[in-house]
Amino acid sequence: MAKPNYQYGKRQRELKKAQQQEEKRQKKLARNAPAEESPPDSPDQNPEQES
């Protein structure tokens, strides 16, 4: 009888958890992005546009 590979299962759970955390982070950024875009742009935020 083959013995179970616990390390494989643990790694898969860790990868799934990391993926879920990344998706959650992306959702938070998407939700907060419109609020951050509403203030007018200051010259300090766009230094490349200073001609």
C-alpha positions, 0 to 999 in steps of 0.5 A, a space after each residue: 500500500 502506498 503511503 500518502 504524500 502529505 507534503 504535496 497536499 500541504 503545498 497545494 493548500 498553501 498555493 490555493 491560500 496564496 491565490 485566494 489572498 492575491 485575488 482578495 488583494 486585487 479586489 481591494 485595489 479595484 474597489 479603492 482605485 476609483 476613490 483614489 482617482 477622484 482627487 485632482 492630479 498634483 504636479 508632484 504625482 506626474 513629474 514627467 509632464 513638467 516641460 
